[in-house]
Amino acid sequence: MMKCPAQSKLLGSFNSTHAGRSLLFDFSKSKKSKSEFGVGIRFNIGQLAHSDDQNNVYKKRLFPTTSLQYWGLHAFYKRHVLESWIHVHPYLFYDLQATWSTTRNRMLLPYTSDFNGDLLYKEYVEFFGPFTWIEQNVGIGFRADLSKNWFIDQKIGFGTCFILGYDKTLLDKSFNWFESEFGGIITLGVGYRFNSEK
């Protein structure tokens, strides 16, 4: 099997994880092997609308309220497989993301009853945190060549989200300083390769 030359890549991606949506800007390096390592920054996107009405505290609730909370860190490892394919390059990956931000929680809670005895609900909006979010995911993805240097990159996977922090309004939690939830990741991006593959 012919080995690929060392490569450097820049990649910009739209990223959806358990915490919420973000943009990723990464630099990666691959040696003359199947391994690729990358690091970058994450720009958080706050969502006013929730993907569910289940009164979740953390799932898809990350919402920056200060300039610092818009930014995070990103690192990943890719193990390329099926190198005999010409223009499509599948891989397995490990992805690590960390950020520090508050949550925005929209809740519909019982408020009172009408004259028939039916419950009436009221909308409440609360901000909790800030918390440190650490997300780890594994999964599969692929890179597809658009030209000699340009490519698209897509990946999907599952993993865990650790939420570390303290909020006095969440004292009903058993461990208020630490929570963990299962989550996933979907990422779609466009990249530029400085050294084209043979």
C-alpha positions in Angstrom: 0.0 0.0 0.0 1.4 3.4 -0.9 1.8 5.7 2.0 0.5 9.3 1.9 3.0 12.2 2.3 2.8 14.4 5.4 -0.1 16.8 5.1 -1.3 19.9 6.9 -5.0 20.9 6.7 -7.3 23.8 7.7 -10.9 22.9 8.4 -14.0 25.0 9.2 -17.0 23.1 10.4 -20.6 23.3 11.7 -20.8 21.3 14.9 -23.8 19.9 16.8 -23.1 18.2 20.1 -25.0 17.4 23.3 -24.3 20.9 24.7 -25.5 22.7 21.6 -24.3 24.2 18.3 -20.9 25.7 17.5 -18.5 26.4 14.7 -15.1 24.7 14.7 -11.8 26.1 13.2 -9.1 23.5 13.2 -5.6 22.7 12.0 -4.5 19.1 11.6 -1.4 17.2 10.7 -1.0 13.7 9.3 2.2 11.8 9.0 3.2 9.1 6.6 0.7 6.8 8.2 -3.1 6.4 8.8 -3.1 8.7 11.8 -4.1 12.4 11.9 -4.1 14.8 14.9 -5.8 18.1 15.1 -6.4 21.1 17.4 -8.5 24.2 17.1 -11.0 26.6 18.6 -14.7 26.4 19.1 -17.2 29.3 18.7 -20.4 28.6 20.6 -23.8 29.6 19.1 -26.6 30.3 21.5 -30.1 29.0 20.6 -33.3 30.7 21.7 -35.4 27.8 20.5 -35.0 24.4 22.1 -35.1 21.1 20.2 -37.4 19.7 22.8 -39.8 20.8 25.6 -38.7 18.2 28.1 -37.4 20.7 30.7 -33.8 19.4 30.2 -31.2 21.3 32.2 -28.2 20.8 30.0 -29.1 19.0 26.7 -28.8 21.6 23.9 -29.1 24.4 26.5 -25.6 25.9 26.3 -26.0 29.7 25.8 -23.1 32.2 26.1 -23.8 35.4 28.0 -20.3 37.0 28.0 -17.6 37.3 25.4 -15.4 34.6 27.0 -18.2 32.1 27.0 -18.4 32.1 23.2 -15.0 30.4 22.9 -13.8 26.8 23.6 -11.1 24.3 22.7 -11.2 21.4 20.3 -8.9 18.4 19.7 -9.3 15.2 17.7 -7.6 12.1 16.5 -8.5 10.3 13.2 -7.5 6.8 12.2 -8.0 6.4 8.4 -9.3 3.1 7.0 -9.8 1.7 3.5 -6.9 3.8 2.0 -7.4 2.1 -1.4 -10.4 4.4 -2.1 -9.4 7.2 -4.4 -11.5 10.3 -3.6 -13.4 9.2 -0.5 -11.4 8.6 2.7 -13.3 7.0 5.6 -12.0 7.2 9.2 -12.7 6.4 12.8 -12.3 9.3 15.3 -12.0 10.5 18.9 -13.2 14.0 19.5 -12.7 16.2 22.6 -14.3 19.6 23.1 -14.2 21.9 26.2 -15.9 25.2 26.8 -17.1 27.4 29.7 -20.6 28.8 29.5 -24.0 29.3 31.0 -27.3 27.6 30.0 -30.6 29.2 28.9 -33.6 27.2 30.0 -37.1 27.8 28.8 -39.6 25.9 31.0 -43.4 25.6 30.9 -44.6 25.0 34.4 -48.0 24.7 36.0 -49.1 28.2 37.2 -52.7 28.1 38.3 -56.1 26.6 37.4 -58.9 28.1 35.4 -62.6 28.1 36.5 -63.0 24.5 35.1 -60.1 23.2 37.1 -57.8 22.8 34.1 -54.1 23.6 34.7 -52.7 26.7 33.1 -49.0 26.9 32.3 -46.6 29.8 32.4 -43.3 30.2 30.5 -40.2 30.7 32.6 -36.7 31.6 31.3 -33.8 30.8 33.6 -30.0 31.1 33.2 -27.8 28.6 35.1 -24.1 28.4 35.6 -21.6 29.1 34.1 -20.4 25.5 33.8 -17.3 23.8 32.4 -18.5 21.5 29.6 -16.2 18.6 28.5 -17.5 16.5 25.6 -15.9 13.3 24.4 -17.2 11.4 21.3 -16.1 8.5 19.2 -17.5 7.5 15.8 -17.1 7.3 12.0 -16.6 9.9 9.3 -15.2 10.5 5.9 -13.4 13.1 3.8 -14.4 13.5 0.2 -12.2 15.4 -2.3 -13.6 18.3 -4.2 -10.4 19.2 -6.0 -6.7 18.7 -5.6 -6.6 20.7 -2.3 -10.3 21.3 -1.3 -12.4 18.7 0.5 -15.5 18.2 2.6 -15.4 16.4 5.9 -18.4 14.8 7.8 -18.5 12.8 10.9 -21.1 11.3 13.3 -20.7 9.7 16.7 -21.7 9.3 20.3 -20.2 9.8 23.7 -20.5 11.6 27.0 -20.8 15.2 28.2 -19.4 16.2 31.6 -20.8 19.3 33.2 -18.7 20.8 36.0 -19.8 23.8 38.1 -22.0 25.0 40.9 -25.4 26.8 40.8 -27.2 27.4 44.1 -30.6 27.1 42.3 -29.9 23.5 41.4 -29.4 22.2 44.9 -31.9 19.4 44.3 -29.1 17.6 42.3 -27.2 14.9 44.2 -23.8 16.2 43.0 -24.3 19.8 42.0 -20.7 20.3 41.0 -20.7 17.4 38.5 -23.2 16.0 36.0 -22.7 13.5 33.2 -25.0 12.8 30.3 -24.9 10.7 27.2 -24.8 12.6 23.9 -23.6 12.6 20.3 -21.9 14.6 17.6 -22.6 15.6 14.0 -20.1 17.7 12.2 -20.0 19.0 8.6 -17.1 21.1 7.3 -15.0 22.3 4.3 -11.3 22.1 4.4 -8.1 23.0 2.5 -5.2 20.5 2.2 -1.7 22.1 1.8 -0.1 19.0 0.4 -2.1 16.9 -2.0 -2.2 13.2 -1.7 -0.7 10.9 -4.3 
